[in-house]
């Protein structure tokens, strides 16, 4: 098993490796919780550990945007985005370099496991910053008559969320879950339509109830990891 902390630490010849048709499967593991001991981190790590055991030749890329936040877009980034690559100034190229790296990680990976806690009914601002960096019409999506055509087809993603309360269909709160529909929609824009969710909820409940639902999420992800 090979594990890399995103592209900056990837082998120098990765551009050659990724052209091989018989290369090992590659998984991008991303955590977005700012807490070092967050539940979503523990759950994604549990999934990846079991998946590695089932795929011993696999390569793992790791991106931690909770501890190493992705910057929000600024004026220079937007100017670079709106400028043809060959016409960008050195400042523009520098501003958009990280975006290109993040997109490269998605392109060279076959599947993705993202840990995303629910914040204020949606995603953390760190993850929204990540989305803004990777949804680009010059790289991950094109538009024809206003219809998006994503470049990341034939990929799949597992999203593991953590939530203080339940937003299931029978919870009385389902209409307040803006996280799940947003993620499905934005991933579809860039071509990822094979999207699975595991929700670890009731985390604000009393300890026994909390543990029951954590165990349920753990058992679900453990079974999925063996065959995913």
C-alpha positions in Angstrom: 0.0 0.0 0.0 1.2 3.5 -0.9 -0.1 6.6 0.9 0.6 10.2 -0.1 -0.3 13.5 1.5 -1.8 14.9 -1.6 0.1 15.8 -4.8 3.0 17.9 -3.5 4.5 14.7 -1.9 3.6 12.4 -4.8 6.5 10.7 -6.6 8.1 12.8 -9.3 7.1 10.4 -12.0 3.4 10.3 -11.1 2.5 11.8 -14.5 4.0 8.6 -16.1 2.4 6.3 -13.5 -1.1 7.6 -14.1 -0.9 6.8 -17.8 -0.5 3.0 -17.1 -3.7 1.1 -17.7 -2.7 -1.6 -15.2 -1.9 0.7 -12.3 -3.3 0.0 -8.8 -6.6 1.6 -7.8 -6.3 5.0 -6.2 -8.5 6.4 -3.5 -8.6 10.1 -2.4 -9.3 10.3 1.4 -10.4 13.8 2.5 -11.2 15.0 6.0 -12.9 18.4 6.6 -13.4 18.4 10.3 -11.3 21.1 12.2 -11.2 18.7 15.2 -8.2 16.4 15.4 -10.4 13.8 17.2 -13.6 14.4 15.3 -16.0 11.6 14.8 -16.0 12.0 11.0 -12.2 11.5 11.0 -12.5 8.3 13.0 -15.1 7.0 10.7 -13.3 7.8 7.4 -10.1 6.3 8.8 -12.0 3.1 9.8 -13.4 2.8 6.3 -10.0 3.4 4.6 -8.3 0.9 6.9 -10.7 -1.9 5.9 -10.7 -0.8 2.3 -6.9 -1.0 2.3 -7.0 -4.5 3.6 -9.4 -5.5 0.8 -7.2 -3.7 -1.7 -3.6 -4.2 -0.6 -2.1 -2.8 -3.8 -4.1 0.4 -3.7 -2.6 3.9 -3.5 -4.1 6.4 -1.0 -4.0 10.2 -1.4 -4.8 12.1 1.7 -6.1 15.7 1.9 -6.8 17.3 5.3 -8.7 20.5 4.7 -9.8 20.8 8.4 -6.3 21.2 9.8 -4.9 22.7 6.6 -7.8 24.8 5.3 -8.3 25.6 1.6 -8.3 29.4 1.0 -11.5 31.1 -0.2 -11.5 32.6 -3.6 -10.1 36.1 -4.0 -9.9 38.7 -6.7 -6.7 37.4 -8.2 -8.0 33.9 -8.3 -11.2 35.0 -10.1 -9.1 37.0 -12.6 -7.0 33.9 -13.3 -10.1 31.9 -13.8 -11.5 34.4 -16.3 -8.2 34.6 -18.2 -6.9 32.1 -20.8 -4.1 30.1 -19.3 -1.5 31.3 -21.7 -2.4 34.9 -20.9 -2.2 34.6 -17.1 0.3 36.7 -15.2 2.7 35.0 -12.8 0.6 36.3 -9.9 -2.5 34.7 -11.5 -0.8 31.4 -12.1 0.4 31.3 -8.5 -3.1 32.1 -7.3 -4.7 29.2 -9.2 -2.0 26.6 -8.6 -3.6 25.0 -5.6 -6.9 24.7 -7.5 -5.1 22.8 -10.2 -3.5 20.5 -7.7 -6.8 19.7 -6.0 -8.4 18.9 -9.4 -5.4 16.7 -10.3 -6.0 14.7 -7.2 -9.6 14.1 -8.3 -8.6 13.2 -11.9 -6.0 10.6 -11.0 -8.1 9.0 -8.3 -10.7 6.3 -9.0 -12.8 6.8 -5.9 -13.2 9.2 -3.0 -14.0 9.0 0.7 -14.9 12.3 2.2 -15.6 13.0 5.9 -18.0 16.0 6.2 -19.6 17.0 9.5 -22.9 18.9 9.3 -22.5 22.6 10.2 -25.6 24.8 10.4 -27.6 22.3 8.3 -25.0 22.2 5.5 -21.2 21.8 5.0 -18.3 23.5 6.9 -17.0 26.6 5.2 -13.7 24.8 4.7 -15.4 22.3 2.5 -17.3 25.0 0.6 -14.0 26.7 -0.1 -12.7 23.3 -1.5 -15.8 23.0 -3.7 -15.2 26.5 -5.1 -11.7 25.6 -6.0 -12.6 22.4 -7.9 -15.7 23.3 -9.8 -14.1 25.0 -12.8 -15.5 25.2 -16.3 -12.0 25.1 -17.8 -11.2 21.8 -16.1 -14.0 19.9 -14.4 -17.2 21.0 -16.1 -18.3 22.4 -19.5 -21.7 23.9 -20.3 -23.8 23.3 -23.4 -27.0 25.3 -23.6 -26.7 25.9 -19.9 -26.5 22.2 -19.1 -23.4 21.1 -17.2 -21.3 18.2 -18.5 -18.9 17.0 -15.8 -15.4 15.7 -16.6 -15.2 13.3 -13.6 -17.4 10.5 -15.0 -16.9 6.9 -14.0 -15.8 8.0 -10.5 -17.6 7.2 -7.2 -17.7 8.8 -3.8 -18.6 7.9 -0.3 -19.6 10.8 1.9 -19.5 10.1 5.7 -21.3 12.8 7.6 -21.6 13.4 11.3 -24.7 15.2 12.8 -25.8 16.1 16.3 -29.4 15.3 15.4 -31.3 13.1 13.0 -32.5 14.4 9.6 -33.9 11.1 8.4 -37.2 10.9 6.6 -39.1 10.1 9.8 -37.3 12.6 12.0 -39.5 15.7 11.4 -36.3 17.5 10.4 -35.7 16.1 6.9 -36.6 19.3 5.2 -33.8 21.1 7.0 -31.1 18.8 5.6 -29.4 21.0 3.0 -26.2 19.1 3.2 -27.2 15.9 1.3 -29.0 17.6 -1.6 -26.3 20.2 -2.0 -23.5 17.5 -2.2 -25.5 15.4 -4.6 -26.1 18.3 -6.9 -22.6 19.8 -6.9 -20.9 16.4 -7.4 -23.3 15.8 -10.4 -22.2 19.1 -11.9 -18.6 17.8 -12.2 -19.8 14.4 -13.4 -19.9 12.3 -10.2 -23.3 10.7 -10.0 -22.3 7.5 -8.1 -22.7 9.0 -4.6 -23.2 7.1 -1.4 -23.9 8.5 2.1 -23.4 7.1 5.6 -24.9 9.4 8.2 -23.7 9.1 11.8 -26.4 11.0 13.6 -27.9 11.5 17.1 -24.5 12.5 18.3 -25.9 15.0 20.7 -28.1 12.3 22.4 -27.3 10.7 25.7 -24.3 8.4 25.6 -26.1 5.1 25.2 -28.2 6.4 22.3 -25.2 8.1 20.7 -23.2 4.9 20.8 -26.1 2.9 19.3 -26.1 5.1 16.2 -22.3 5.4 16.0 -22.2 1.6 16.0 -24.8 1.4 13.3 -22.7 3.8 11.1 -19.5 1.8 11.8 -21.1 -1.5 10.9 -22.5 0.0 7.7 -19.2 1.4 6.5 -17.3 -1.8 7.5 -19.5 -3.9 5.3 -19.4 -1.4 2.4 -15.6 -1.1 2.6 -15.1 -4.8 1.9 -16.8 -4.6 -1.5 -16.6 -1.0 -2.6 
